[in-house]
Amino acid sequence: MQISEVHLVTNSLSETEFFYEKKLGLEVTGKSDGLLSFQIGTSELCFHLSDTIPKPIYHFAFDIPENRLYEALEWIRKRAEVISFEAHEIIDFTNWHAKSFYFYDTNGNVLECIVRYDLKNTSDEPFDGTSFLKVSEIGFVVDDVLGFCDAVNQKYETDYFVMQPKRENFAVLGDNHGLFIVSGTNRNWFPTTQNAQPFSTKVIFQHNEKQHEIIFIP
């Protein structure tokens, strides 16, 4: 599964633009009174202005080259607040064959840079804003996690991620190339104390050589 576009809402396009363009150095691909979009490798990240949804907070992840994790951490540390978990900034997801770290953007979104060692995507280039490979994860928050997942799997022929056992309040759909992180409303976004809440989301993705669109409105 490949995620090509992620559409989120924000209360401030100016703060969003400052962080993603000025801090992270991402290319602005679209800009209007109510929309701001950025190119992130093979994906596009789009923010839509909303004055009616108070403080929308999401979780999403960027893939980065597997040999640039610690360099990326130092690069991000100069530009954003890195989130520690039990005094560790690097989280080892042994069962996923992956490692990652988390940080906040100016909207309070919980962002993640992750390396997936099974993808073999080393880079010879120093880490900078062009090193983000794609948006590889997007979070959905629902009341009925397994019901939502089963409905998505049936409609789009996706499946549960084989490296993550499903639970009643947490499950993951997709594969190493793209994942939907599905959380219940009674959880916090790892590794924070930020309660996971549902907010409007649109995702365009490719799976089984077909393009699909999910529009999620809580």
C-alpha positions as CSV (number, residue, x, y, z in Angstrom):
1,M,0.0,0.0,0.0
2,Q,1.3,3.4,-1.0
3,I,0.0,6.6,0.5
4,S,0.1,9.4,-2.1
5,E,-1.9,12.2,-0.5
6,V,-3.0,13.0,3.1
7,H,-5.4,15.8,3.8
8,L,-5.8,17.2,7.3
9,V,-7.3,20.2,8.9
10,T,-5.5,23.0,10.8
11,N,-6.5,26.2,12.7
12,S,-3.5,28.1,11.4
13,L,-2.1,27.9,7.9
14,S,0.6,30.5,8.7
15,E,2.1,28.4,11.6
16,T,1.8,25.3,9.4
17,E,3.6,27.0,6.5
18,F,6.4,28.3,8.9
19,F,7.1,24.9,10.3
20,Y,7.0,22.7,7.2
21,E,8.5,25.1,4.7
22,K,10.9,27.2,6.9
23,K,11.8,24.7,9.5
24,L,11.7,21.4,7.6
25,G,12.5,22.9,4.2
26,L,9.6,21.1,2.4
27,E,8.5,22.3,-1.0
28,V,5.1,24.1,-1.1
29,T,3.1,22.5,-3.9
30,G,-0.2,24.4,-3.4
31,K,-1.3,27.6,-1.6
32,S,-4.6,29.4,-1.4
33,D,-6.8,31.1,1.2
34,G,-7.8,27.7,2.7
35,L,-5.3,25.2,1.6
36,L,-1.6,24.5,2.0
37,S,0.2,21.5,0.6
38,F,3.7,20.2,0.7
39,Q,5.7,17.6,-1.2
40,I,7.2,14.9,1.0
41,G,9.1,12.5,-1.3
42,T,6.5,10.5,-3.2
43,S,3.6,11.8,-1.1
44,E,1.8,15.1,-0.7
45,L,0.7,16.5,2.7
46,C,-2.2,18.9,2.6
47,F,-3.6,21.1,5.3
48,H,-7.1,22.7,5.0
49,L,-8.0,25.6,7.2
50,S,-10.9,25.1,9.6
51,D,-12.3,27.7,12.1
52,T,-15.0,25.3,13.4
53,I,-12.8,22.3,14.5
54,P,-10.9,23.3,17.6
55,K,-7.3,22.2,17.8
56,P,-7.2,19.2,15.5
57,I,-4.3,16.9,16.4
58,Y,-3.2,14.0,14.3
59,H,-0.5,11.3,14.2
60,F,1.4,10.6,11.0
61,A,4.8,9.3,10.1
62,F,7.5,9.9,7.5
63,D,9.8,7.2,6.1
64,I,13.5,8.2,6.1
65,P,16.6,6.3,4.9
66,E,17.5,3.4,7.1
67,N,21.1,4.6,7.6
68,R,20.1,8.2,8.5
69,L,18.1,7.7,11.8
70,Y,20.6,9.3,14.2
71,E,21.6,12.1,11.8
72,A,17.9,12.8,11.3
73,L,17.3,13.0,15.0
74,E,20.0,15.6,15.5
75,W,18.6,17.6,12.4
76,I,15.0,17.6,13.8
77,R,16.2,18.4,17.3
78,K,17.4,21.8,16.0
79,R,14.0,22.5,14.5
80,A,11.3,20.9,16.7
81,E,10.5,19.4,20.1
82,V,11.6,15.8,20.2
83,I,9.4,13.5,22.4
84,S,11.1,11.1,24.8
85,F,9.7,7.9,26.1
86,E,11.1,6.5,29.4
87,A,14.2,8.7,28.8
88,H,14.7,7.3,25.3
89,E,14.3,9.3,22.1
90,I,14.9,6.4,19.7
91,I,12.2,3.7,20.0
92,D,13.0,0.2,18.8
93,F,10.0,-1.6,17.3
94,T,11.6,-5.0,17.2
95,N,8.6,-6.9,15.8
96,W,8.4,-4.3,13.0
97,H,12.1,-4.4,12.1
98,A,12.0,-0.7,12.6
99,K,13.2,2.2,14.7
100,S,11.8,5.7,15.0
101,F,11.6,9.0,16.9
102,Y,8.7,11.4,17.5
103,F,8.3,15.1,17.5
104,Y,5.7,17.9,17.5
105,D,4.9,20.3,14.8
106,T,3.6,23.8,15.5
107,N,0.0,22.5,15.5
108,G,0.7,19.9,18.2
109,N,0.5,17.0,15.7
110,V,2.5,14.0,16.8
111,L,5.0,13.3,13.9
112,E,7.3,10.4,13.5
113,C,10.4,9.7,11.5
114,I,10.8,5.9,11.0
115,V,13.3,3.6,9.4
116,R,12.1,0.2,8.2
117,Y,15.1,-2.1,7.7
118,D,13.3,-4.5,5.5
119,L,13.0,-1.8,2.8
120,K,16.7,-1.5,2.2
121,N,16.6,2.2,1.4
122,T,20.0,3.6,2.4
123,S,21.1,7.0,1.2
124,D,24.5,8.5,0.5
125,E,23.3,12.0,0.9
126,P,23.4,14.0,4.2
127,F,20.0,14.3,5.9
128,D,18.0,17.5,5.1
129,G,14.5,18.4,4.1
130,T,14.8,16.4,0.9
131,S,15.5,13.2,2.7
132,F,11.9,12.5,3.8
133,L,10.9,9.6,1.5
134,K,7.1,9.7,1.9
135,V,4.2,9.8,4.3
136,S,4.1,6.2,5.4
137,E,1.5,6.2,8.2
138,I,-1.6,8.1,9.0
139,G,-3.7,7.7,12.1
140,F,-7.5,7.2,12.4
141,V,-9.3,7.4,15.7
142,V,-12.6,5.5,16.0
143,D,-14.9,4.1,18.6
144,D,-15.0,0.6,17.1
145,V,-11.5,-0.2,16.0
146,L,-12.0,-3.7,14.7
147,G,-15.3,-2.8,13.1
148,F,-13.6,0.1,11.2
149,C,-10.7,-2.1,10.2
150,D,-12.9,-4.9,8.9
151,A,-15.0,-2.4,6.9
152,V,-11.8,-0.9,5.3
153,N,-10.4,-4.3,4.5
154,Q,-13.6,-5.5,2.9
155,K,-14.0,-2.3,0.8
156,Y,-10.4,-1.9,-0.3
157,E,-9.0,-5.4,-0.1
158,T,-6.4,-4.4,2.5
159,D,-5.5,-6.5,5.5
160,Y,-4.1,-6.3,9.0
161,F,-0.4,-5.5,9.2
162,V,1.3,-8.9,9.8
163,M,3.9,-7.5,12.2
164,Q,1.3,-6.0,14.6
165,P,-1.2,-8.1,16.5
166,K,-4.6,-6.5,16.5
167,R,-6.2,-5.5,19.7
168,E,-9.7,-4.2,20.6
169,N,-8.4,-0.6,21.0
170,F,-5.5,-0.6,18.5
171,A,-4.8,-2.1,15.1
172,V,-2.7,-1.5,12.0
173,L,-3.7,-2.0,8.4
174,G,-1.4,-2.2,5.4
175,D,2.2,-3.3,4.8
176,N,5.8,-1.9,5.2
177,H,5.1,0.6,2.3
178,G,2.1,2.2,3.9
179,L,0.0,1.9,7.1
180,F,-3.2,3.0,8.6
181,I,-2.8,3.3,12.4
182,V,-6.2,2.8,13.9
183,S,-6.7,3.8,17.6
184,G,-9.6,3.7,19.9
185,T,-10.7,7.0,21.6
186,N,-9.6,5.7,25.0
187,R,-5.9,5.8,24.1
188,N,-3.1,8.4,24.0
189,W,-1.0,8.9,20.9
190,F,2.3,7.0,21.7
191,P,4.6,8.2,23.2
192,T,2.7,11.2,24.5
193,T,-0.1,12.0,27.0
194,Q,-2.1,13.5,24.1
195,N,-5.5,11.8,24.0
196,A,-6.3,10.4,20.5
197,Q,-9.3,12.1,19.1
198,P,-11.1,11.8,15.7
199,F,-10.7,14.6,13.2
200,S,-11.6,14.9,9.5
201,T,-9.1,13.1,7.3
202,K,-8.8,12.3,3.6
203,V,-6.3,9.8,2.3
204,I,-5.6,8.8,-1.3
205,F,-3.6,5.6,-1.6
206,Q,-2.7,2.8,-4.1
207,H,-3.3,-0.8,-3.3
208,N,-3.4,-3.8,-5.7
209,E,-2.7,-1.5,-8.6
210,K,-5.8,0.5,-7.9
211,Q,-6.2,4.0,-6.5
212,H,-8.5,4.5,-3.6
213,E,-9.8,7.4,-1.5
214,I,-10.9,7.3,2.1
215,I,-12.8,10.3,3.4
216,F,-13.2,10.1,7.2
217,I,-15.5,12.5,8.9
218,P,-16.2,11.8,12.6
